[in-house]
């Protein structure tokens, strides 16, 4: 392809432009990441997990009781598997490093709430795509 699509990721087999806004909270909305050190530590852990799982973190913010991410991943990966990797592995690594936080706030061993929000982003709105399909 000679004309590059803005924000698309090119591989040998396919081109994709999948970007997602992902949000999840700590269990019971506990305020865990209350200082820069803890917040940065979680950012580092999440980046390592992403690197190990072909997930591109475009933007990330770790708040005291929740995480916001703008991510992209190959279309052969399911969103559920991506979220499971990010939440599961990061919780394990963080609580392993901080047994005092686990004992005080997360005695059940679950750092994150089981729920999350995942929204897809695109360079065209649903209305634009519907109009295009109708014309073709």
Secondary structure, DSSP 8 states (H G I E B T S, - for coil): --S--TT-EE-SS-EE--EEEEEEEBGGG-----SHHHHHHHHHHHHHHHHHTTEEEEEEEE-SSEEEEEEEE-TTS-HHHHHHHHHHHHHHHHHHH-HHHHHHH-TTS--B-S--EEEEE-SS-HHHHHHHHHH-
